[in-house]
Amino acid sequence: MGLFYNNDVAGVGVSKNGPKKKPFFRYWELFANKFWTFFKINLVYFLFCIPIVTFGPATAAMTALMRNIYLERPQFIFHDFWQEFKKNFKQSFVIGLADIFVFGLSGWTFLNYSLQPEMETGEKILYMIGIAAQVLFVMMNFYIYPQIVALNLKMGGILRNALILVFVNLWGELITLALFAGYMILLMFFNFYVLMLIPFVPLAWLGFTSVFCCYPAIQKYIINPYYEQRGEHNPELPDDDDEKSAVFEDMGGKEKPLDIRGEKSRGKGGKPGKRGGGKIIR
């Protein structure tokens, strides 16, 4: 973005009470700002997925990084990826094996039934039921991995929540599913070119889209109610109490531009937050 404005002059701050950006514009803003971050995450994810059995833990680690991007938290890509890979290994490994089985079954079903010229009525019914079950499981994945990395829940509770959220947040997973389906179609018709891009961009982009569209439902129905019931502050939300008790008032959006030519600044980093609370949807 340095091509379009002068980075040597500090502008006015952003007002806390300013209007919030609509999800569509926030999505593309985050995508543009984090494009090279996606590139690096995609490459690390691809390398960790080369042993196929590590698909689940690698997906959980990537989901954790995408959650940090969605929450606009700082992170160190390889360090945090490795830490999340280890921390969430047990639960995500089981889900990863289930994913591999379902993906393999989907390919086998397509080759053995879709290409047949004629099918009996019973075969058609079984085929449609199988396809519906596979699609349902894929949509549940949009909620399973974020819960693994964000919540302290047993697998039974995670699966129950994921199944309910599929029917509660239909628009979120339908948008995500449409992008996944579009990518698969591109893979079928332009397989060589799409396969060449896999190590660099598409996997992280799809992962970010999934988190952006589906994680808000987890916040609304699982995380926020958990903290409200306990009377505790949700660490994913701004801390209003700290703002009220602050000695100095935040003048974001009120200060004048400051010329800082010649001065050097150093950014600050931080580690991603720990897992928060959660509940089983009733």
N, C-alpha and C positions, 0 to 999 in steps of 0.2 A: 504493500500500500504506500510505501514511501515514494512511489512514482507520482502520486497525486497530491501530496501536500508536504510541507517542510517539517521534518521531524525535529529540527533544532529549536523550534519555538513551541513552548507549552501553551496549549489552549485552555479554555475554561473547563471546569470539571463537569461531571454528569450529575444532574440533580437526582436525589434519591426519590423525590416525589414525582418525577417525570413519568410520562405515559409508558407503559410496558409495550414492548414490540410484540406483534402478533406472531404466533408460532411459525407461520410460513416464512416470514422475513428473518426471524431469529435462526431458523434452520439453515437458511442459505448464508447468513452472516457467519455462523459458526463453521459451516462447511468451507467458506472462503478463508477465514482466519486460520483454520486448523488443517488446511489441505496438506501441507508438508508433514504435519504430525500424523495425519492419516496414512500418508505414504510410508512413514517409518513404522507405525504400528502394523500396517498390512504386511510389511516385509518380515517383521519379527513373528507375527502370527503364522505366516506361511511356513517359516522355518520350523516353528514348534509343532506344526501339523504334519510335517513330513512323516514321522512315525504315526500312522493313522490312529493308533489307539490313544494318542494324546490329544485327539480332536476336542474332547470335552473340556479338559483343563485349560487348553489354549483358548477355547472360545470363552470360557469364564474369565480368563485374564484379560482378553480383549474387551469383553463387556464391562469389566471394572474400569478400564481406561476410558471407554466411551461414556460411562456414567460420570466420571470425573469431568469430562469435556462438557457434558450436558449441564452439570452443576457448576461449571466454570471454576473448577479447582485446579491448582497447579499439580504437576506430576513429573516424574522422571521416567521416561518411557520404558527402557529396558529393565531398570531396577524394579519399578512398580509392577511391570508385567511378570517378572520372575517371582516376586513376592506373592502376587495374586494367584499365579499358577500353582505354587506350593500350598498356599493357604486353603484354596478351594478344591484341591485335587480330588479328595475322596468323593464328594457328592457329584462333582462335574464329570468325573471319570465314568461313573455309572450312567449318567445321562448321555455322555458321549458315545458309549457303547450302544445304547438304545437308538441314538441318532444314526449311527453307522448301519445298524440292522434295518431301520426303517427306510433309509436311503437305498440300501441294497435291495430291499423288498420292493420298493417303488420301481427301480430299474427292471427287476425281474418281472413284475406285474405288467409293465409297459411292453416289454419284449414278448411276453407270452400271451397276452390278451388283446392289447390294443392293435397289434398287427394282424390278428386273425380276421379273415374275411367275414366269418359268421360265428355268432355265439348263441347258445341256447339261452332261454329266459333266466334259468337258474344261475348260469354263469355270469350273465349281465348284472343280476342283482348282487351277487357276491363281489363282482368287480367294482361296482359303484360303492358298495359298503366299504370295501378295502381302500378305495381312493379317498373316500370321506374321512375314514379313520386316520389315514396317513396325513391328510391336510390338517386335520384337527391337532394331531401331535406336533406338526411343524409350527402351527400357530401357538400352541402351548409353550414351545421353546422360546418365543419372544418374551415370556414372563418367567420361565424357569431360571434361566441364567442370571437375569438381573436380581432375582430373589436370592439366589445362591451367594452372590457377591455382596449384597446389601443387607441381608437379614440373617438373624439367628433362628432358623426354623429347621425342623426335621424334614426329610424328603417327602413324607406323606402330606404335611401341611403345605409344602411348596407346590406339589402336584395338584392338590385340591384348589389352592388359590389360583393357579394357572388355568385350570379348567373353567373356573367361574369367570375369571377376567376375560377369557376368550369371548364370552357372550355379553360381557358388560361393556367392553371397549372395542366394539366391532370395527369402527372406522379406523382405529389405530392399526390393528393387525391386518385389515384388508388393504390399506395403503402399503404397508410393509410387504405383505404377501404379493401384491401386484408388482412391486419392484423386484422381488425375488423371481417371480415368474417371468418378468421381462428379461431379466439377466439370463435365465435358463434358455429362453427362446433365442437370445443373441448367441448363447453358447452352442445351440444346435445348428444355427445357420452360418455363423462365422466362427466356428470352433477354434481354428488356428489362431486368429487374431485375439479372440477373447481369452484363450488359454495363455497367451503371451503376457497379458495384462494382469493375470491373477496374482503374481507375487507383489504387485506394486500398488494397486488402487482399490479394486471393486469390493474385496472382502471387508475392509475397514469401513468403506462407505455404506455397505449394506448393514453392517453391525451398528454404525452410528444411527442410521435411519430407524432400525428396530428399537434402539434405546430411546430415541427422541419421540417416537410415536407411542410407545407402550409403557415406558417408565413412569410417565405422569399418572397413569391408572394405578400403578403400584403405590405411588405416593398418596393418592387420594383415598384409596380403599384399604390400604394396609398400614403404611408408615404413619400418616397423619393421625388416624384414629387411635393407633397404639399410644402415641405420646399424649394425645388429648385425654385418654382414659387414665393415664398415669399422672397427669398434671405436670408433665415435663416438657421442656423446650425441644422442639425438633431440630437437630443439628443441621438439617438440610435447608432450613429456612433462616432468614436474617434474624439476628438477635436484637429484638426491639428493646429489651431491658437494658442491654449495654448502651444502646443509643440514648435512652432516656437518662441514664446515670452518667453519661460522659461529661467530663469537665469542660471540654471545648465543643462547640457546635460545628457540625460538618457543614462547610460552606460550598459543597459540591453544586455547581451550576451558577454560583453567585460571584466567584472570584474573577479577577481580570486576567487576561493572558499575560504570561511572564516570559520574558526573553531569557533563555538559558543557553545561549550560544557559547560553546567552548567548555561547558561543564559536562562531566561524565557522570553517568548513573549506573548503578548495578542492580539488576533485578533480583528479586527474592524468590526462592522456591520453597516448596513444602511437600509433605507427604500426604497422600490421599487419606480421607477420613476412614475410621474403622467402621465395621458393620454396625448398623443401627438396629432398633427394635422392629418387631413386626408381629402380626397376628394372623390367625387363620380366619378367613372370611366365613361368616355364618349366614 
